[in-house]
Amino acid sequence: MPLNNDLLHKIRRKHGDEKIILSLEEKGFCVAQQKDGSTQEMESRDVRDFLSRAESCSVAWVDYIVDDFAAESPGIASALGFSDQLVSTLLKNKRSGYEDLDTEMGVLIPAIIVNGFDVKVEYLLLLLRDGLVATIHTTEVKRFFRLRRYAKIFMRKIKPNLPGKDKVTHILVRIIDENNARNFDHLREIEENSDKLSAKLSDVKTPREEIGKDIHLMKHALIMYLNALWETVDVLNTLRYGDPEILTDDPKLLLRLSGLVVEVNNQIGLAEHMSEVLASGLEVMQSIYNNQLQILNNKLALLVAYLTVLGTAFLVPNTIATALGSSAFALTPADQPWYLALLAGSTVLATVGSYLWVLKMGLLPKKAD
């Protein structure tokens, strides 16, 4: 039974959480254009409730949400009148796919979900036959809540006197466009998280092992996102040039399909540009870290050089004093003046000699001009 609209509006306004809305709304949704041009919509958890509505109308869109995509999709598709062969062939593909059986066709396109740098690619199953477009996806995808709300509006924009193929193509283009828009929204999320990572990299106190892990996650997120967009382009090109019987031959509508391809290619260009910007930023950060390491190495080299000089300065007179202090020399208080002069002279000579040697060996860093 559909949820009371006033209550649903209050929940939306208070929480703005699609998950809460989903728990209250029906899993299935159908909007149909009647032969006289009027539109009707309904919600139900039983997909079979939509079959009679779809058969009696001019064109209909059925959207159904499943918990287990692979397990439940064949049953939902069969209840809507699609063949098992069509769905099983599409679901065998590990990635996006396209299948045309003349009287019916199916498309599997990526639906990108981003949480931080965790990019997950779910899939949206589109099934088409004369007078019906069906979409099946999981709860995680959450693509069409807004489209459901305005479904009657966009269905009214389809002229009742158009051929059935044109109507189906109109709905297909609108659904793919909505999916592409939601995918593009997630690119902004990747960009925002990348900006946070850049701020993190600029902090010299950030642990190096943490930086390496975050950089890997960022690069992996962009690669996953780009792969999903390339899959989308492949499917759209197949729709455009595969000449399926279910879709229109109207050049204007086919041009809209071409426009979707251009739009996704633009998204790919933006994602690749962002990848280049991030890569250049990482190179700058790496140069900064290399400079810091070089400065630290110079300081350590300077310290080692001075320790070498000091060690030699104390080692030579200490050796002389140890040798002369033995019973073999039997020094008396009368020998004190020349003894002290010898120690002082050897200290000076050892210090100067070790300093000149360190300088000659290049152990002291050169001053910048």
Secondary structure, 3 states (H helix, E strand, C coil): CCCCHHHHHHHHHHHCCHHHHHHHCCCEEEEEECCCCCEEEEEECCCCHHHHHHHHCCEEEEEEEECCHHHHHHHHHHHCCCCHHHHHHHHHCCCCEEEECCCEEEEEEEEEEEECCEEEEEEEEEEEECCEEEEEEECCCCCCHHHHHCHHHHHHCCCCCCCHHHHHHHHHHHHHHHHHHHHHHHHHHHHHHHHHHHHHHCCCCCCHHHHHHHHHHHHHHHHHHHHHHHHHHHHHHHHHHCCCCCCCCCHHHHHHHHHHHHHHHHHHHHHHHHHHHHHHHHHHHHHHHHHHHHHHHHHHHHHHHHHHHHHHHHHHHHHHHHHHCCCCCCCCHHHHHHHHHHHHHHHHHHHHHHHHHHHHCCCCCCCCC
